[in-house]
Amino acid sequence: MDRSDEVELAALRRMTATGKVAVMHSLWRTAWELTSVAVRRRHPDWSEDQVLAEIRARFARDAA
């Protein structure tokens, strides 16, 4: 573990549960947005429903 990992871990340990959930939500939101951009670029002709279905499928696969 390098110094930046130690600093990050110490910061996480000091956070409240609410703070950790807020960070997790922010990371999840960023992942969703990045996935959305990737799907839209790969399939510019897809409808919004198709894009959302693909994003949900990707997240479901990753969670399994």
N, C-alpha and C positions, 0 to 999 in steps of 0.2 A: 504494500500500500504506500503510495507516495504522499507527499505533504498535502496536496490539494484534496486527496481523498479523505485524509484525516480531518482537515478543516471542514469539509462538507459533512462528514459523519458527525462531528461535534455539533455543528449547527442543527442537524436533524435531531440529535438527542436533546437539544435545548428547546425544541419546538413543542408546543402543546399538540394534543391530538387534533384539535380544530385546525391548527396551522398546517399540520401534515396533510390533512384532508384537502385543504385549500391548495397546497402545492400539487398534490396528486390530481386534483381536478384541473388545474392549469396545465399540467403535462398532458392529461388526457385530451383536453380541448385542443392543444397544439397538435397532438398526433392526429386528431380527427380532421383538423383543417389541412394539414399537410397531405393526408391521405385523400381528402377531397380534391385538392389541387392536382394530385397525381392521376386520379381517376378521370377527372375532367380533361386533362391534357391528353390522356391516352384514348379517351372516347368522347371527343367533342360533339358527336352527333347524338349522344345519349340524353334522354329526358332526365329531369330532376329525380323522378322516382327510380329510374335505373341507377343513377349515380348513388343515391342513398342506399339502395338495396346492396350494391357492391361494397360500399363502405361498411355497412352493417355486417355483411358476410365476412369481410376481412377481419373486422374486430372480433367477431364470433370465433373464427378459426384461431386467432391469436390467443384468445382466452381459454381455449380448450386444452 
